[in-house]
Amino acid sequence: MGEHKLEPGIKGTATGKVTRDKTAAEMKSGDVHVFATPAMIAIMEEAAVACVSKFLPDDQTSVGTFIEVRHLAATPEKMAVKAEAVLEKIDGKKLTFKITAFDEKEKIGEGIHERFIVNRSKFMERVNSKK
C-alpha cells in the first residue's frame, strides 16, 4: 500500500463525448439534442467515484446520497466533456465534493456532491432484502 490516503484536496476526473443517447431529447429531460442534465450529473458522479475509489479497501465502496448542480451552458452533440471532483470534506464516512463539468469551450456545470463510504457486501444485503 502506498503513502497516499483519502484526504481533502484529492481530485478525480471523468471524460466523455456527447452522443445522441446522452441528449436531453433522448433522456426525456427536455426536447432538444444537447447534453442532458442527467448525463452531466452522471459524469460528475463518475469523477467523484474516481477521486476516492483507489483509496478504499476492496470491501468498501461509496454511494451517492446528495447532489446539487447548476447546468450553466448547453453542449452540442459530438463535443467532448470532462468533469472534475475535488474532495472538500471528510466527516466520518460522509464525503463532500466540489464538482465541475466543462465542454471544449467553457464550464457547463458546477455543484456539490455527497457520497457515503459503505461496506459493499452489507450494503447489497440490505438492498437485496427488499426483494
KATAMO-V626530 format. One record per backbone hydrogen bond with DSSP energy under -0.5 kcal/mol. CO is the residue of the C=O (numbers start at 1). NH is the residue of the N-H. Records with the same first field share a line. If there is no record, write none. Layout:
CO=NH ; NH
//
This chain:
5=7
7=10
10=87
12=85
14=83
16=81
17=19
18=78
19=22
20=23
22=36
23=27
24=28 ; 29 ; 30
32=25 ; 34
33=77
34=24
36=40
37=41
38=42
39=43
40=44
41=45
42=46
43=47
44=48
45=49
46=50
47=51
48=52
49=53
50=54
52=55 ; 56
53=56
57=60
59=120
61=118
63=116
66=114
68=112
70=72 ; 110
75=35
76=79
79=18
80=104
81=16
82=102
83=14
84=100
85=12
86=88 ; 98
87=9
89=96
91=94
93=117
94=91
95=115
96=88 ; 89
97=99 ; 113
98=86
99=111
100=84
101=108 ; 109
102=82
106=103
108=72 ; 73
109=101
110=70
111=99
112=68
113=97
114=65 ; 66
115=95
116=63
118=61 ; 120
119=123
120=124
121=125
122=126
123=127
124=128
125=129
127=130
128=131
//
